[in-house]
Amino acid sequence: MNLIGNAHNYMHLVKRWRELGRKVGLRIRKFATMDGLPCYELSSKRDISECQLYLSAGIHGDEPAGTEGLYAWANKNCKILSRVPVIIYPCLNPWGLLENSRFTLEGKDLNRQWDKGEDVSIAEIIQKTMGAQFSLAVNLHEDYDAHGIYLYEPPTVKKRDNLASQILESGSEYITIDSRKKIEGRWARKGIIRPAPSSLPKEGLPEGAFLQECRAERTFVFETPSELDLQVRVQAQVAMLDHAVTKLLL
């Protein structure tokens, strides 16, 4: 498959997820319309309270290794998806993906809206996941300024272990770990950012912080450097997600 040629083809992405959903036995539904485009959710045929895994990508449309990496991981792990109760949002910003834009048509950053509930898609996800307590939530992102892979482990996580380091080590087979002491204005240690609640963006709450605070036992936000080869970035995303799921759910 030509990743570069299809990375911003939203309907092609949806088609692949439809085929995969049928193959694995996941329910796919349109849960909202954003900027005139349908947003889709895939989920196990289980009550939301039983779901263990939350996965999302494409909240920023200019980060295609997230949407492609999530699909590549799922396609590789059909057996896991058929037995681990899951909810998946393959692309939260369809217009942004098509236009290679971080923002929506209205210029909004959807990753700063999770304390507002003004956008129909986010409001629907907040409502849909009410009562859920995911064992693991992962958001797949990219950063054009990154010097390598890094991740966020949002505030309020109660458990401290070396899982974040292990996840980055898995991805470092493909891309080196960002070694800067400050990344995106926040202190980092060996590619890991654990922001204090007081340092969260003033513009609004990110998805990962919302999930960690309200919906998940463990949440990670993966970042790959979007200036590198797309295939390599996808491989790093898949490797990191593989490790997180294997350690926490299998």
C-alpha positions, 0 to 999 in steps of 0.5 A: 500500500502507498502510505504517502499517497493515501495518508490523507485520504479519509474515506480510504481510511474508513473503508479499511476500518470497515473491512477490518471491523467486519473481519474482527467482529467490531461494531462500526457506527457513525457517531457524529458529523464534523465539518460535513464529514462523518466520524466513526467509532469501532467497538466490541459488542460489549457494554462500555463498562466492560471495555478495557482499551481506548484508542484514538488518533487523528485529532490533529489532521496533520499527524498521519502516522497516528491514523495509519499507525493505529490502523496498522496495529489493529490489522496486525492484532486481530486476535487481540481485538477479538478478545479484548473489549475495546473502543476505537476512534480512528480519526477524530478530525476528518476535515483536518486529515483531508486538509493536512491541518491541525485544526478543524474547519472553524480553526479549533484545536480539538485537543483543547476542548475536553473540558468544554463539550461544545463540539458534537464529536467530543460531547458524544465521546464523553457521554458514550464513555460515561461509566467506563474505566479503561485499563489503558487509553492511548492517543497517537500523535506527532510533532513536527518539532520533535527530535525523536519519539517521546510520550506524555504520561498525563497527571493524576496517574497513581502508579509509577513504574518503568512502563513509559520507558519500556514503551519508548525503548520499543519504538526506539528500534525505529526512531531514536528517543528525544533526549531534550530536557525540555520538550514543548516547553515542559520538562522531559526525562529520557523522552517522558513528559509527566506534566503537572496539573498546573502546567496543562494548556490554558486553552483547554483540556487535552484528550489524554488528560481528560482520559487519565482524570476521568476514564482510564487507569493508565493513559499514554500519548505517543509522539513521533517526529512528523518530518521523518519517513512516514513508514518508519513513523508508523512502525514506531507507533505500532511498536509502542502500542504493541508494548503498552497493550501487551504489558497491561492487557495480555 
